[in-house]
Amino acid sequence: MLQGHQTWIYKNKPVILSTGTVGGPFEANGLLANDFDLLHEDLWLGEDSYEKAHKVLFEEAFYKALEKADVSKDQLQFILAGDLINQITPSSFAARTMDKPYLGLFGACSTSMEGLALGAHLVNYGSAEYLLTGAASHNAAVEKQFRYPTEYGGQKPPTAQWTVTGAGVALLSNKGNGPRVTSATIGRVVDLGMSDPFNMGGAMAPAAVDTIMAHLRDRQIDESYYDLIVTGDLGHIGREVSYDLMKKHGLNINEEKYQDCGLLIYREDQPVLAGGSGAGCSATVTYGHLLNRMKKGEFKRILVVATGALLSPISYQQKETIPCIAHAVSIESDE
């Protein structure tokens, strides 16, 4: 059901039956290593290209989620997934392996919540009984496409962020027990004229605030409804900008209640500059760390606001500014 201008309310509250999270060696040394189902010791994952390794991340996360819920592949109806690589080939090639009906998504780093919102919509209205949705990124593959190959060793400014090597997926169903998806706010494209690809957090912050404000307005609630509001990958720069913007709009969220996945995943002494990023950032942190904390009873209601910068190497080379988007999904404990 549509409520307000851009928010869906899921009356049947689809269940997140299980999740699968896979990470790389950098994530294995981060703060949330214990929240991953599987961690790899090298970026190659036994493959001969980073793009193939990217695909393997997805495949392993998919199978891990099915295994944890004791659901067979034959019971699965749909896959919704996306990533940052040209034509989302890692997601599509992983879907080829899974051999199930597939909807490929591109929302840049907002793809995790775009997929969860759409997947919950399908389950809510009886279009699927079991559905997998997720997002992934691979540091070396993404850096090679959007910036410079890692072998080049180019120096980055302090505003730059570290792309997460990881995949996070959720298995949604119309039955069973687990955290429930209760609503989603679909974001607008927001572009305030920034063009620096090494400052994604600053570019995406206005989109995050726009979506948070729309969500609260459409649902006719205030920030106290949630135990945690977490953005996808704004990092230090974007989080500060978004926090200031929210104050200007009269929204005074407690700093402890407002967090960012890109600041949760790595240690301060890891060379991540402004924090983590990538489509796998919000996916792995949400489907690993945050849902684990929900299951322990630390949170009852969280709002995950995944942010994405909708640029490409070509648009940057043609001197375009960076349009951004954010999608918000509310997840509540199964009481």
N, C-alpha and C positions, 0 to 999 in steps of 0.2 A: 504494500500500500504506500502511495506517495503521501508524504506529510510535508507541508510547506512547499518550497520551490525545488529542492534538490535532494531530499532525504527519503530513503526507503525504510519502512518499518516492516520487519519480518514477524508476522503474527505467530507463525509456527516455530520460530526460533531454531533454525538449523543447528545441529550439533557438530562440533569439531571432535570427531571420534578419536583421532590420533594425528600425530605430526611426524615428519621426518626432517632431520637437519644434518647436513654434511658440511664440513669445513676443511680448510687447507692448513698448512704449517703455521702461518702467521696467526690464524685464529686459535690454533692449538696452544699458542703462548699467550693468548689474551685472557681477559677477565672471565669470559663465559665458556671456557673450554669444557667444563663439566656438563654444560647444557646441550652439547652436540651429541647426536647419536653415533656419529662416525667422523673421525678426523684423519687427514692424510699427512704424510711426512714430507711430500714434495708436491710442487705445483703441476707436475706432469701427469700424475695419477696413472702412470703406466702407459700413457698414450704418446704419440709422436707429434702432437700439436696441442697448444693451449686450448684451442677451440674444441677439440675432441675431449680434452679433459673437462671442459665446461659441460659438455653433454653428459659425461659420466656422473658429474655431481648431481645433475637432475635425476638421472636414472636411479642412482643409489638412494636418493631422498624419497622418490616415488615408492620404491619397493620397501623401504624401511617403514613408511607410514602404513602400507597395507599389512606388513608383517606384524606391526605392533597392535593393530586392530583385529587381527585374525580374519581379514577380509581377502578373498582371493581376487586375482586379476579378472576372472570371469564375472565377478559381481560388479565390477566397476563400469559405470556408464560413460563418463566424460572426463576429459583432462582440460583444464584451463591453465595456461602457463605463458611466461614471457621472460625476456632478458634484454640485454643492451646491444648485442652483436647484430650486425647488418642482417635484415630479414629474419631476425630471431631464430637463426638456424640451430643453435644448441637446444632450444626448447622443442623445435619442430623435429629434429633428429631424435631426441629422446622420446617424443610421442610416437615416432616411427617404431622405435623399439617396443614401446608399451602396446602398440597396435590397438588403440582405442580411439573413439571419436574425440576430436581435438579442436579446441578454439585457441588460436594463438593470439596473445595480447601484447601490446606495446604501450606502456605508460612510463617508460624509463624506470627510475627507481621507485615510482609509485605503483608498479605493476603488482606487487604482493597484495595490496589492499584492493586494487581494481579487480583482481581475480577473486579475492574473498567475497567482495560485494556482489559480483556477478554470479559466482558459484552459489552463494547463499540465496540469491534471488531465484535461481533455477530449482534448488532444493525446496525452498519455501512454497513454491507453486506446483510442486509435484512433478517437475520435469526431470528429476534424477533422484535415485535412492542413495547411490554412492558416487561421489565426485571428488577428484583430486585437483587442487589448485595450488600454484606456487610460483616462485621466482628465484632466479639465480644470477650470480655474476662470478667472473674469474679475473683476478687482478691483472695478470699478464695479458690476457686476451683483450680486456677492456682498455687498458692503458695503451696497448698497441693501436687500437682503433681510434680512440678519441684524443690521445696526446702523443707520446713517443714510446717506441718499444723500450722495455725496461733495460735492455742491453745498451741503449744509447746513453743512459746515465744522466739525462738532463736534470738540472736543478729546478725544484719547484718552489713557489712562494709559500709563505706560512698559511695562506688561505686555502691551499689545496688540501684534498682529502685522500685517504687510502681506500681503494676499491676492495671490498670484501671478496674473498674467495669462498663461496658458500652457496648452498641451495637450501631453501626451506619450503616445505609443502604441508598442506593440511588436507585431511580426508574428511569431507563433509557428508552428513547423512541426515535423513528425516527421522531417525530413531537412534536410541542408545543414550549413553550418559557422557557428559563432558561439558566443557565451556560452550556457551551458546552465542551465536551471532544474532544480535537483536535489531541492529539498524546500520545503515550506511549512508554517508553523504557523498555524493559524486561532485568532485571539484570542478571549478571553472579554470580555463587557461588564463593565467595572469602574467603579464610582461611589463615590468617597470623600466625596461631599457638597458638592463645590464648585459654585457657581452663577453665577460671574462670567463673562459671555461675552467680557470683555476680558482674560481670563487662560486662554486655551485650552491653552497649554503646561503650566501647572501642573496643569490638570485631566487632561490626557492622559498625563502622565508615568507614573503608576502602571500604566496599561494597557500602556505600552511595556515596562516592566520585567517585568510579569507574563508577557508573550508571549516576551520574550528568555529568561527563566528556563525557561519551558515548552519552548522550542525546544532549548535546550542539554540539558535533562533528557531529553526524548523521544529525541533523537538520540544521547545518551550521549557528548557531546563537551564540551569546554570552550571558552572564548572564544579560545584560541590557534589554533583551527581556521581562523578567519577573519582575512583581512588587514584587513578593515574591517567594522565594524558601524555602520550609519547609520540614524537615525530619520527620520521623515517631516518633521515641522514642529513640533518642540517649542520651538524658539527658545532664547534665552538662559535664560529662566526654567525651562522644562521640562527642558532638558538638565541644568541644575544639580540640579534635584530628582531626576531619574531617576538621575543619577550617584551621588548620595548614597544613594538607595534600593538601588541595586545593591551598593554597598559594605556596606550593612547586611545584605544577603543573602549576603555573602561573595564577591561577584563583583568582582574587581579588574581591570577593563579599562583598558588604557593610554589616557590621554586623547586621544592622537593617533589611536588606533585607533577610538575612539568619537566619531562626528561626527553632524551633523544637517543635513538638506537645507535647512532654513530659515535656517541660518547660512552655508551655502556659496554661495547664489545671489546675494546682494547685497553691496555694499561697505559698510564700516562707516560711511561718511559719507552713505549714503542714509538718508532719514528713515523707516526701517522699524521703529523702536522695538525690540521684542524679537526681531525676525527675520521671515522669510517664513512664509507658511502657505497653505492652500488645497489643493484636490484636485490642482491642477496643479503643486504644489511638488515633492512626491516623484516625480511622474510625469516632469516635465521634467529634474530633476536626475539621476534614475536612468537614464532612457533617452537622455539626452544626455551629461552630464559623466562620470558614473560608468562607463558602459559604454565610453565613449571611452578612459578610463584603463585599463580592463580590456584593451581591444584593443591598447593600447601595452605591455602586460605589467606595468603598475604593480601590479595586483591579480590574484590568481588565484581568490580566493574572497571574496565579500562577502555580508553578510546585510542586507537592506533591510527595515526595520520601519516600515511606514507607519501613522501614528496618526490617529484620527478622533474628533471630539466629536459624539455622536449627539443633538444638541439641535435644536430648531426655534424660530422666533420665538414660536410659540404656547406651547411648553413653557416657554420663559423667562418669558413674560408670566404664566403660571400658577404661577410660583415653583417650578418643578421644578429639581432638581439636574441636573448634566450627566453622563450616562452616556458612557463612552468605550471605545474598542476599538483594538487594534493587530493587524495581520497581518504576519507575517514570511515572506520568501521568500529562499532561498539561491540565488545565481547564481554559477556557477563557469566558469572559462575552458575552452574547447574544446581539450583537449590530444590 
